């Protein structure tokens, strides 16, 4: 089964790092390797991408971004355990803060979700959301069973409003089945 996960970041978002880092020669070189790796991955050459991300990590091993990027390429290649290991490293290096941590928590949450580990996924999405990750915030809402029920009921109401059907009685019946309070309308 091939999974499809949209990339939590691309070359454009890589350039928009929100935290400040000292632009040493090593950091500049690592960023160039990462940019080359992202370009290779987007072109479908995962081996070249992995090589470039490996060079970025070699040049600047304390920078979480290289591990994030390599994790994405590893996951696309099917090496989930390798990806999880790199994401853990990125989170440790970033001390759970900043853009690198946000991206690592989001990626790890997506992997956990695909692996059926909903609680771990939700926890990572919450952490990424707290760091400003909009996609992660959307996942937290989507994984909330009450929010899912409300979205389902709202969709039903909107469909019936558009078709002119009455819906109050059906909504009350739906709520009754869930065990939620039934006195929602005055």
Order of alpha helices (4+ residues) and beta strands (2+ residues): alpha-alpha-alpha-alpha-alpha-alpha-alpha-alpha-alpha-alpha
